[in-house]
Amino acid sequence: MPYSSPSTRVARYVRTLWPPTLLVAVTLSSLAQSATTAPEISLADLSLEELSDIQVTSVSRDGEKLSDAAASIFVISAEDIRRSGARSLPEVLRLAPNLQVAQRDAQTYVISARGFNSTTANKLQVLIDGRIIYTPLFSGVFWDEPAVLLEDIERIEVISGPASTSWGSNAVNGVINIITLPSAQSQGGLVSLGGGNSAQDAAYRYGGTLDSGGQYRAYAKASHDNETLLESGPGADDNWSSSQAGFRLDLDAKGDLRVQGDAYRGRLDNADADDASISGFNLLTSWKPQLAGGEQLTLSAYLDHRERDFPDSYSETLDILDLEMQHTLQPTARQQLIWGMGYRTAWDEVGNPSNLVFLPADKRLSWSNLFIQDKIELNDALRLTLAGRLEHNSYTGWEAMPSARIAWLLSDDRLLWAAVSRAVRTPSRLDRELYAPADGSLLAGGPEFNSEILNAFEIGYRARQAGNLNYNLTLFYHDYDDIRSLNPTPGGAFEIGNGIKGSIHGLEVWGVAQLTDNWRINAGGLLMDRDLEFKSSNFMDGGSGNDPNYQWRIGSHIDLANDTEFDLNLRRVGELSDSGAPGYTAVDIRLGWRLGESTDVSLSGFNLFDSRHPEYGSSASRSEVGRNVLLKLVHRY
């Protein structure tokens, strides 16, 4: 019998019914008898003290004030996103000074934290409302898939540094946790239209209240990116078009019950072969039943189906089922205990061209985990958090990921913290099962490839001064072992192995200052140095990435008269010495006008003072990022 995953039959129905799903927003809007607009609090209206008190969940898997979080965490707010003029998730992530973000072509971005950036970057965990979006094919993220409606994002929490204890393998160098608005905060209708010389976008969202109680929203969006220009001059023939639709329901079923899902598809022009395509859908549910005594229980599950077809390269059908439970309790007045368990399984089917194959073509993988975290208040100023995770995977069996964090509240507005952690990046299909060609005469996967190991040490300081300045500093030292390499074999081929070790250390700093009631600036930067080496002189690089030694950015946001906004973002990125990509400076400017309470119009210019520049890849194949202008209208009703 041909290989068939549990959701293949459902996927056929989704492909058949795809055109009608674009109407889901309009259809669901008729279910509401009335739509009430929930009051919205803009972060632009909050003081810096209130901004530092925003609740974050990514560090300890439970709500805590940003000012109390013992980690290098940067929060991108909904207001930050709106005033950036960004039109895609990777562009939004450029706002985080603790991330390295580079564009390779119209469709492809490379994103990492604290090094190892590449088109197959594999040490960053990314979640959307609790759904993990990395692929077990190479333990990284295809950034063309998570096309989130930006107007629905409540905040993005970006952690640089290991978080494997909380979020599992792959959370080695950082976590990006994308959290969308509850349905109650996205009521009524929204129309968003944008267009410029390089891209065009359209989106519609509607939210309302159900007769049976609870709230919902539904949306549909489409976008098109024009082809980029190669560094050598001609067009790259990489026009990229995508569309997506989805919904969210927030119900009160003896506790908070959430159901949400998305379906998407995309097409990429291909100069040398047939057009490439992607498609997929996901369905997620989460339930927090009401418990007595202050205890909290969260049960969640999701199904994720993805298809990718890149002619003359590869094709993949991937189905993922994930189940998770988390229980929070308070054994004593000064102690909080969180424990949980999870199970994740993936059915992966790869269609192999003759020159690059995965053997076996069909593979089922599974991960199971048990984690526990004990947060102890030693006194009124000192807090210790001990945590550990045991995770089992299909390749290396059980892996241990412990961590310890201590936070010292020096005063009401100053926090000193330190952490020591062990994180692992477990093998992917690429590490074990990639062959070129099928007989492995040039390259063969490593049957004994082990997990990559990180031992990390961090110390940070976070402070608020005079009510108009917040800032954060973090020093980190990462000690790596068993990093992926290409090891020579007696027959003249290479085998994927664990032949690189060494360290990466650096400094992260950022802050925000309120200069006047109408003027706020923010700035941040990263200094980083790598000291990696091969365990043998015959080994070759297979996974150390390509990173700048420094980067910095400055943003200025001014509210002018007559509901006019002026935003400026300046960023500088150092050269990528391994690929010869030069450093560059980009200046982005946005002018925004609020036409009453329901309509926003903005004109944004990106990379204004540089006609174009490359950001990643070899000079023979990389595209250049050009000067772009975007006019956008958002109307709410």
C-alpha positions as CSV (number, residue, x, y, z in Angstrom):
1,M,0.0,0.0,0.0
2,P,1.3,3.6,-0.6
3,Y,2.3,5.6,2.4
4,S,-0.6,7.5,3.9
5,S,-0.6,9.6,7.1
6,P,-3.7,9.9,9.3
7,S,-4.5,13.4,7.9
8,T,-3.9,12.7,4.2
9,R,-7.6,12.2,3.5
10,V,-8.5,15.4,5.3
11,A,-5.8,17.3,3.4
12,R,-7.4,16.3,0.1
13,Y,-10.7,17.8,1.3
14,V,-8.9,21.0,2.3
15,R,-7.3,21.3,-1.2
16,T,-10.7,20.7,-2.8
17,L,-12.4,23.2,-0.7
18,W,-9.7,25.8,-0.6
19,P,-11.4,28.5,-2.7
20,P,-14.5,28.6,-0.4
21,T,-12.2,29.0,2.7
22,L,-11.3,32.4,1.4
23,L,-14.9,33.4,2.2
24,V,-14.8,32.1,5.7
25,A,-14.6,35.6,7.2
26,V,-17.7,36.8,5.4
27,T,-19.6,33.7,6.2
28,L,-18.9,33.6,9.9
29,S,-19.7,37.3,10.2
30,S,-23.3,36.5,9.5
31,L,-23.4,34.3,12.7
32,A,-23.2,37.3,14.9
33,Q,-26.5,39.1,15.9
34,S,-24.5,42.1,17.0
35,A,-20.8,43.1,17.0
36,T,-19.6,45.1,20.0
37,T,-16.2,46.7,19.8
38,A,-14.1,45.8,22.8
39,P,-12.1,48.6,24.3
40,E,-8.5,48.5,23.2
41,I,-5.5,49.8,25.1
42,S,-2.7,50.9,22.9
43,L,0.8,50.5,24.2
44,A,1.5,54.0,23.0
45,D,-0.8,55.2,25.8
46,L,1.2,53.3,28.4
47,S,4.0,54.8,30.5
48,L,7.4,53.1,30.5
49,E,6.6,51.8,34.0
50,E,3.4,50.1,32.6
51,L,5.4,48.8,29.7
52,S,7.8,47.1,32.0
53,D,4.9,45.5,33.9
54,I,3.5,43.7,30.8
55,Q,2.8,40.1,31.5
56,V,5.1,37.7,29.6
57,T,4.8,33.9,29.5
58,S,7.8,32.6,27.6
59,V,10.4,32.5,30.3
60,S,8.7,30.4,33.0
61,R,5.6,29.2,31.0
62,D,3.5,31.3,33.4
63,G,2.6,34.9,33.6
64,E,5.1,37.3,35.1
65,K,6.1,40.9,34.8
66,L,8.6,41.7,32.1
67,S,10.6,43.6,34.7
68,D,10.9,40.4,36.8
69,A,11.8,37.9,34.0
70,A,15.2,36.3,34.6
71,A,16.1,36.1,30.9
72,S,17.2,38.1,27.9
73,I,13.7,38.8,26.6
74,F,12.5,41.5,24.2
75,V,8.8,42.2,23.6
76,I,7.5,43.5,20.3
77,S,4.1,45.0,20.9
78,A,1.2,45.4,18.6
79,E,1.9,49.2,18.5
80,D,5.5,48.5,17.6
81,I,4.3,46.4,14.7
82,R,1.8,49.0,13.5
83,R,4.3,51.8,13.6
84,S,7.1,49.8,11.9
85,G,5.3,49.7,8.6
86,A,6.3,46.0,8.3
87,R,4.1,43.8,6.1
88,S,5.4,40.3,7.0
89,L,6.5,38.4,10.1
90,P,10.2,38.3,9.2
91,E,10.2,42.1,8.7
92,V,8.6,42.6,12.1
93,L,11.3,40.4,13.7
94,R,13.9,42.9,12.6
95,L,12.6,45.1,15.5
96,A,14.2,42.6,18.0
97,P,17.8,43.6,18.6
98,N,18.6,40.1,19.9
99,L,17.8,38.4,16.5
100,Q,19.8,38.2,13.3
101,V,17.4,38.6,10.4
102,A,18.5,38.6,6.7
103,Q,16.6,38.4,3.5
104,R,17.9,36.0,0.8
105,D,15.3,36.5,-1.9
106,A,11.6,37.4,-2.3
107,Q,10.5,34.3,-0.4
108,T,13.4,33.2,1.8
109,Y,14.6,34.7,5.1
110,V,17.2,33.4,7.5
111,I,16.7,34.2,11.2
112,S,18.6,33.1,14.3
113,A,19.7,34.3,17.7
114,R,23.2,34.3,19.0
115,G,24.7,32.8,15.9
116,F,24.5,29.9,13.5
117,N,22.4,31.7,11.0
118,S,21.8,30.0,7.7
119,T,19.1,28.8,5.3
120,T,18.9,25.7,7.5
121,A,19.3,27.5,10.8
122,N,18.3,24.9,13.4
123,K,18.6,26.3,17.0
124,L,15.6,28.5,17.3
125,Q,12.2,27.5,18.6
126,V,9.2,29.4,17.1
127,L,5.6,29.1,18.4
128,I,2.3,30.7,17.3
129,D,-0.2,30.5,20.1
130,G,1.6,27.4,21.4
131,R,1.9,25.6,18.1
132,I,5.5,24.8,17.2
133,I,6.3,25.6,13.6
134,Y,9.7,24.1,13.0
135,T,10.1,21.2,10.6
136,P,11.8,17.9,11.6
137,L,13.3,17.8,8.1
138,F,16.1,20.1,9.2
139,S,15.0,21.3,12.7
140,G,14.4,24.8,11.4
141,V,11.6,27.1,10.1
142,F,10.4,27.7,6.6
143,W,9.6,31.4,7.0
144,D,7.3,31.4,4.0
145,E,4.7,29.4,6.0
146,P,3.7,31.4,9.1
147,A,1.8,34.2,7.4
148,V,0.2,35.7,10.5
149,L,-2.3,38.5,10.1
150,L,-0.2,41.3,11.7
151,E,-3.3,43.2,13.0
152,D,-4.2,40.1,15.1
153,I,-0.8,39.9,17.0
154,E,-1.0,41.0,20.6
155,R,2.8,40.7,21.2
156,I,5.8,38.7,20.2
157,E,8.1,37.6,23.0
158,V,11.7,37.0,21.8
159,I,14.1,35.2,24.1
160,S,17.8,35.0,23.2
161,G,19.5,32.2,25.0
162,P,18.7,28.6,25.8
163,A,15.1,27.7,26.8
164,S,15.1,24.0,26.2
165,T,13.9,23.3,29.7
166,S,10.6,25.1,29.0
167,W,10.2,24.6,25.3
168,G,12.2,21.5,24.4
169,S,14.9,20.6,22.0
170,N,15.5,23.2,19.3
171,A,15.1,26.0,21.9
172,V,18.9,26.1,22.0
173,N,19.8,29.7,21.1
174,G,16.4,31.3,21.6
175,V,12.6,31.3,21.4
176,I,10.1,33.4,19.3
177,N,6.7,33.2,20.9
178,I,4.0,34.8,18.8
179,I,0.8,35.5,20.8
180,T,-2.4,36.6,19.0
181,L,-5.3,38.7,20.5
182,P,-8.2,37.0,22.2
183,S,-11.3,37.2,20.0
184,A,-12.9,39.6,22.4
185,Q,-10.2,42.1,21.5
186,S,-10.7,41.8,17.8
187,Q,-14.5,42.5,17.4
188,G,-16.1,44.2,14.4
189,G,-14.7,44.4,10.9
190,L,-11.2,45.3,9.6
191,V,-10.0,45.9,6.1
192,S,-6.3,46.3,5.3
193,L,-5.0,47.2,1.9
194,G,-1.4,47.9,1.0
195,G,0.6,48.3,-2.2
196,G,3.9,49.6,-3.5
197,N,6.7,49.0,-6.0
198,S,7.7,45.6,-4.5
199,A,4.6,44.1,-2.9
200,Q,0.9,44.2,-2.6
201,D,-1.4,43.0,0.3
202,A,-5.1,42.7,1.1
203,A,-6.8,41.3,4.2
204,Y,-10.2,41.2,5.8
205,R,-11.2,40.2,9.3
206,Y,-14.4,40.1,11.2
207,G,-15.1,39.4,14.8
208,G,-18.4,39.0,16.7
209,T,-20.3,37.4,19.6
210,L,-22.1,34.1,19.3
211,D,-25.6,33.6,20.5
212,S,-24.5,30.8,22.7
213,G,-21.8,32.9,24.3
214,G,-18.2,33.4,23.5
215,Q,-16.5,35.4,20.8
216,Y,-15.0,34.6,17.4
217,R,-13.1,36.1,14.6
218,A,-12.3,35.0,11.1
219,Y,-9.9,36.4,8.5
220,A,-8.6,36.0,4.9
221,K,-5.5,37.6,3.4
222,A,-3.5,37.5,0.2
223,S,-0.1,39.0,-0.7
224,H,2.3,39.2,-3.6
225,D,6.0,39.9,-3.6
226,N,7.6,41.0,-6.9
227,E,10.7,39.4,-8.1
228,T,14.0,40.6,-6.6
229,L,17.2,41.5,-8.6
230,L,20.3,39.3,-8.4
231,E,23.5,40.9,-7.4
232,S,24.8,40.3,-10.9
233,G,21.9,42.4,-12.3
234,P,19.1,40.4,-13.9
235,G,15.8,39.5,-12.2
236,A,15.8,36.5,-10.0
237,D,12.4,35.3,-11.4
238,D,11.3,34.6,-7.8
239,N,7.8,36.3,-7.7
240,W,6.0,35.0,-4.6
241,S,2.3,34.9,-4.0
242,S,0.4,33.5,-1.0
243,S,-3.0,33.4,0.5
244,Q,-4.4,32.3,3.9
245,A,-7.6,32.1,5.8
246,G,-8.4,31.2,9.4
247,F,-10.5,31.6,12.5
248,R,-10.5,31.7,16.3
249,L,-13.2,30.9,18.8
250,D,-12.9,31.8,22.5
251,L,-15.6,30.1,24.6
252,D,-16.4,29.6,28.3
253,A,-16.9,25.9,28.7
254,K,-16.4,25.6,32.5
255,G,-13.1,27.2,31.8
256,D,-11.3,29.0,29.0
257,L,-11.7,27.0,25.8
258,R,-10.0,28.1,22.6
259,V,-10.3,26.6,19.1
260,Q,-8.4,28.1,16.1
261,G,-7.1,27.1,12.7
262,D,-5.6,28.3,9.5
263,A,-5.3,27.1,5.9
264,Y,-2.8,28.5,3.4
265,R,-1.2,28.1,0.0
266,G,1.7,29.8,-1.9
267,R,3.4,29.8,-5.2
268,L,7.0,30.7,-6.1
269,D,8.2,31.4,-9.7
270,N,11.1,29.2,-10.6
271,A,13.4,30.3,-13.4
272,D,14.9,26.8,-14.0
273,A,11.9,24.5,-13.5
274,D,8.2,24.4,-12.9
275,D,6.8,26.8,-10.3
276,A,7.2,25.7,-6.6
277,S,4.3,25.6,-4.3
278,I,3.4,25.2,-0.6
279,S,0.1,24.5,1.1
280,G,-1.2,23.4,4.5
281,F,-3.6,23.7,7.3
282,N,-3.6,23.5,11.1
283,L,-6.2,23.1,13.9
284,L,-5.4,23.8,17.5
285,T,-7.5,23.6,20.7
286,S,-6.6,24.6,24.3
287,W,-8.7,24.2,27.5
288,K,-8.1,25.7,30.9
289,P,-10.6,24.1,33.2
290,Q,-11.6,25.9,36.4
291,L,-9.8,24.4,39.5
292,A,-10.0,25.2,43.1
293,G,-7.3,26.5,45.4
294,G,-5.5,28.6,42.8
295,E,-4.3,25.6,40.8
296,Q,-4.2,25.9,37.0
297,L,-4.4,23.2,34.4
298,T,-3.9,23.6,30.7
299,L,-4.7,20.9,28.1
300,S,-3.8,21.5,24.5
301,A,-3.6,19.6,21.2
302,Y,-3.1,20.5,17.6
303,L,-2.9,18.9,14.1
304,D,-0.6,20.5,11.5
305,H,-0.5,19.4,7.8
306,R,2.1,20.8,5.4
307,E,3.0,20.2,1.8
308,R,6.0,21.6,-0.2
309,D,6.8,20.9,-3.8
310,F,10.0,22.4,-5.3
311,P,10.6,20.7,-8.7
312,D,14.1,19.4,-9.3
313,S,14.8,20.0,-5.6
314,Y,12.5,18.1,-3.2
315,S,8.9,17.6,-2.2
316,E,7.5,16.9,1.3
317,T,4.3,16.0,2.9
318,L,4.4,16.4,6.7
319,D,1.7,15.7,9.3
320,I,2.2,16.5,13.0
321,L,0.1,15.7,16.0
322,D,0.9,17.3,19.3
323,L,-0.6,16.8,22.8
324,E,0.4,18.6,26.0
325,M,-0.6,19.0,29.6
326,Q,0.6,21.6,32.1
327,H,-0.3,21.8,35.8
328,T,0.5,24.8,38.0
329,L,0.2,24.7,41.8
330,Q,1.5,26.5,44.9
331,P,2.7,24.1,47.6
332,T,3.7,26.9,49.9
333,A,3.2,30.7,50.1
334,R,6.7,31.3,48.6
335,Q,6.8,28.5,46.1
336,Q,5.2,27.9,42.7
337,L,5.5,24.4,41.0
338,I,4.8,23.8,37.3
339,W,5.0,20.4,35.8
340,G,3.8,18.8,32.6
341,M,4.2,16.3,29.9
342,G,3.8,16.2,26.2
343,Y,3.8,13.9,23.2
344,R,4.5,14.9,19.6
345,T,4.6,12.7,16.5
346,A,5.3,13.4,12.9
347,W,4.7,11.5,9.6
348,D,7.1,12.8,7.0
349,E,7.1,11.8,3.3
350,V,9.8,13.2,1.1
351,G,9.8,12.9,-2.7
352,N,13.4,12.6,-3.8
353,P,15.0,13.8,-7.0
354,S,18.0,11.7,-8.2
355,N,20.7,14.0,-7.0
356,L,19.5,14.7,-3.4
357,V,17.5,12.1,-1.5
358,F,16.3,11.2,2.0
359,L,16.4,7.5,2.8
360,P,14.1,6.2,3.9
361,A,11.7,8.5,2.0
362,D,8.9,7.9,4.5
363,K,9.6,8.3,8.2
364,R,7.6,8.5,11.4
365,L,9.2,10.4,14.3
366,S,8.1,11.0,17.8
367,W,9.1,13.1,20.8
368,S,7.8,12.7,24.4
369,N,8.7,14.8,27.4
370,L,8.3,15.4,31.1
371,F,9.3,18.7,32.6
372,I,9.2,20.3,36.1
373,Q,9.9,23.8,37.3
374,D,10.2,25.0,40.9
375,K,10.2,28.8,41.5
376,I,11.2,29.6,45.1
377,E,11.2,33.0,46.8
378,L,14.2,32.8,49.1
379,N,13.3,36.2,50.6
380,D,11.5,39.3,49.5
381,A,14.3,40.2,47.0
382,L,15.8,36.9,45.9
383,R,14.1,34.3,43.7
384,L,15.5,30.9,42.6
385,T,14.1,28.9,39.7
386,L,15.2,25.3,39.2
387,A,13.9,23.4,36.2
388,G,14.5,20.2,34.3
389,R,13.2,18.4,31.2
390,L,13.6,14.8,30.1
391,E,12.8,14.4,26.4
392,H,12.8,11.2,24.3
393,N,13.3,11.4,20.5
394,S,13.4,8.7,17.8
395,Y,17.2,9.1,17.1
396,T,19.1,9.5,20.4
397,G,16.6,8.4,23.0
398,W,16.5,10.3,26.3
399,E,18.1,13.7,26.6
400,A,18.3,15.8,29.8
401,M,17.9,19.6,29.8
402,P,18.4,21.2,33.2
403,S,18.6,24.9,34.1
404,A,18.9,27.2,37.1
405,R,18.1,30.9,37.3
406,I,18.4,33.4,40.1
407,A,16.9,36.8,40.2
408,W,17.9,39.5,42.7
409,L,15.5,42.5,43.0
410,L,18.0,45.2,44.0
411,S,15.1,47.7,44.2
412,D,11.6,48.2,42.9
413,D,13.1,49.2,39.5
414,R,16.3,47.2,39.2
415,L,16.8,43.5,38.6
416,L,20.1,41.5,38.5
417,W,19.8,37.9,37.2
418,A,22.0,35.0,36.2
419,A,21.4,31.6,34.6
420,V,23.2,28.4,33.8
421,S,21.5,26.0,31.3
422,R,22.1,22.9,29.3
423,A,20.3,22.7,25.9
424,V,20.4,20.1,23.1
425,R,19.5,20.2,19.4
426,T,18.4,16.7,18.6
427,P,19.1,15.1,15.2
428,S,16.9,15.9,12.2
429,R,16.2,13.9,9.0
430,L,18.9,16.0,7.3
431,D,21.5,14.9,9.8
432,R,20.8,11.2,9.6
433,E,19.1,10.5,6.3
434,L,20.3,12.9,3.6
435,Y,22.3,11.4,0.6
436,A,23.8,12.9,-2.5
437,P,23.3,11.1,-4.8
438,A,21.3,8.1,-3.6
439,D,24.4,5.9,-3.3
440,G,26.1,8.4,-1.0
441,S,29.1,8.7,-3.2
442,L,29.4,12.4,-2.4
443,L,27.6,12.9,0.9
444,A,25.9,10.6,3.3
445,G,23.9,11.1,6.5
446,G,25.5,10.2,9.7
447,P,23.9,7.1,11.2
448,E,25.6,7.9,14.5
449,F,25.0,11.6,14.4
450,N,24.4,12.7,18.0
451,S,22.6,15.7,19.5
452,E,24.4,19.0,19.5
453,I,25.1,20.3,23.0
454,L,25.2,23.7,24.5
455,N,26.2,24.7,28.0
456,A,25.3,28.4,28.5
457,F,26.1,31.0,31.1
458,E,24.3,34.3,31.3
459,I,24.1,37.4,33.5
460,G,21.8,40.3,33.0
461,Y,20.7,43.6,34.4
462,R,17.3,45.3,33.8
463,A,16.4,48.7,35.1
464,R,14.0,51.6,35.0
465,Q,15.3,55.1,35.8
466,A,13.4,58.4,36.5
467,G,10.3,57.0,34.9
468,N,11.5,57.8,31.4
469,L,14.2,55.2,30.7
470,N,14.0,51.4,30.6
471,Y,17.1,49.4,29.6
472,N,18.5,45.9,29.5
473,L,22.0,44.4,29.3
474,T,23.0,40.8,29.0
475,L,26.4,39.1,28.9
476,F,26.4,35.5,27.6
477,Y,28.9,32.7,27.1
478,H,27.9,29.7,25.0
479,D,30.0,26.6,25.0
480,Y,29.2,24.2,22.2
481,D,30.1,20.6,21.4
482,D,29.2,18.1,18.7
483,I,28.1,20.7,16.2
484,R,27.3,19.4,12.7
485,S,30.2,19.0,10.3
486,L,31.2,17.1,7.1
487,N,33.6,14.4,7.9
488,P,35.7,12.7,5.2
489,T,35.4,8.9,4.6
490,P,38.0,6.5,3.2
491,G,36.1,6.4,-0.1
492,G,36.5,10.1,-0.8
493,A,32.9,11.0,0.2
494,F,31.8,13.0,3.2
495,E,29.6,11.9,6.1
496,I,27.6,14.2,8.3
497,G,29.1,14.1,11.8
498,N,29.6,16.0,15.0
499,G,33.0,17.5,14.3
500,I,32.8,21.1,15.5
501,K,33.2,22.5,19.0
502,G,33.9,25.9,20.5
503,S,32.2,29.0,22.0
504,I,30.2,32.1,21.2
505,H,30.1,35.0,23.6
506,G,28.8,38.5,23.4
507,L,26.8,41.4,24.8
508,E,23.1,42.3,24.1
509,V,21.8,45.8,25.1
510,W,18.6,47.7,24.4
511,G,16.5,50.4,25.9
512,V,13.6,52.8,25.4
513,A,13.4,56.4,26.5
514,Q,10.4,58.8,26.7
515,L,11.9,62.2,25.7
516,T,8.6,64.1,25.8
517,D,5.0,63.2,26.0
518,N,4.9,62.8,22.2
519,W,8.4,61.5,21.5
520,R,9.7,58.0,22.3
521,I,13.0,56.5,21.1
522,N,14.4,53.0,21.3
523,A,17.8,51.5,20.6
524,G,19.5,48.2,20.8
525,G,22.5,46.3,19.6
526,L,24.5,43.1,19.7
527,L,28.3,42.4,19.9
528,M,29.2,38.8,19.3
529,D,32.4,36.8,18.8
530,R,32.8,33.2,17.6
531,D,35.6,30.8,18.5
532,L,34.7,27.6,16.8
533,E,37.1,24.9,15.7
534,F,37.2,21.5,14.0
535,K,38.0,18.4,16.0
536,S,40.1,17.2,13.1
537,S,41.9,19.1,10.4
538,N,40.1,17.0,7.7
539,F,36.6,18.1,8.8
540,M,34.6,20.6,6.8
541,D,31.9,23.1,7.9
542,G,28.4,21.7,8.0
543,G,26.4,23.9,10.3
544,S,28.3,26.8,11.9
545,G,26.3,29.4,10.0
546,N,27.3,32.9,8.9
547,D,26.8,35.8,11.3
548,P,27.7,39.5,11.7
549,N,30.0,40.4,14.6
550,Y,27.8,43.3,15.4
551,Q,24.5,45.0,14.6
552,W,22.5,47.9,16.1
553,R,19.3,49.8,15.5
554,I,17.7,53.1,16.6
555,G,14.0,53.9,16.3
556,S,12.2,57.2,16.8
557,H,8.4,57.6,17.1
558,I,6.8,61.1,17.2
559,D,3.2,62.0,17.5
560,L,2.7,65.3,15.6
561,A,-0.2,67.6,15.4
562,N,-3.5,66.7,13.5
563,D,-3.2,62.9,14.3
564,T,0.0,62.6,12.3
565,E,2.7,60.1,13.2
566,F,6.4,60.1,12.1
567,D,8.5,57.0,12.6
568,L,12.1,56.4,11.7
569,N,14.1,53.2,12.0
570,L,17.8,53.1,11.4
571,R,19.8,49.9,11.5
572,R,23.3,48.8,10.8
573,V,24.5,45.2,10.2
574,G,28.1,44.1,10.0
575,E,29.6,42.1,7.2
576,L,29.2,38.4,6.8
577,S,32.9,37.4,6.4
578,D,32.2,33.8,5.4
579,S,30.1,34.6,2.3
580,G,31.5,38.1,1.5
581,A,28.2,39.8,2.0
582,P,29.1,43.4,2.9
583,G,27.7,45.3,5.9
584,Y,24.9,47.6,5.2
585,T,22.9,50.5,6.7
586,A,19.2,50.8,6.1
587,V,16.9,53.7,6.9
588,D,13.1,53.2,7.0
589,I,10.6,56.1,7.4
590,R,6.9,56.0,8.0
591,L,4.3,58.8,7.9
592,G,0.9,57.8,9.4
593,W,-2.4,59.7,9.5
594,R,-5.4,58.8,11.7
595,L,-8.5,59.8,9.8
596,G,-11.0,59.7,12.7
597,E,-11.3,56.8,15.1
598,S,-11.6,54.1,12.5
599,T,-9.2,54.7,9.6
600,D,-5.4,54.7,9.4
601,V,-3.4,55.6,6.3
602,S,0.4,55.3,6.2
603,L,3.2,55.8,3.7
604,S,6.4,53.9,4.4
605,G,9.8,53.9,2.7
606,F,12.3,51.2,3.3
607,N,16.0,51.2,2.6
608,L,15.6,54.8,1.4
609,F,19.2,55.8,1.2
610,D,20.6,52.7,-0.5
611,S,19.4,51.6,-3.9
612,R,19.9,47.9,-3.0
613,H,22.2,45.6,-1.0
614,P,22.7,41.9,-0.4
615,E,22.0,40.5,3.0
616,Y,22.8,36.8,2.7
617,G,24.2,34.1,0.5
618,S,26.9,33.7,-2.1
619,S,27.5,36.4,-4.7
620,A,26.6,34.0,-7.5
621,S,23.0,33.4,-6.4
622,R,22.0,36.0,-3.8
623,S,19.4,38.6,-4.4
624,E,19.6,42.2,-3.3
625,V,17.1,44.1,-1.1
626,G,16.1,47.3,-2.9
627,R,14.5,50.6,-2.1
628,N,10.8,50.1,-1.5
629,V,7.7,52.2,-0.9
630,L,4.4,51.0,0.6
631,L,1.1,52.8,0.9
632,K,-1.3,51.2,3.4
633,L,-4.9,51.8,4.5
634,V,-6.5,50.1,7.5
635,H,-10.2,50.6,8.2
636,R,-12.1,49.3,11.2
637,Y,-15.9,49.3,11.6
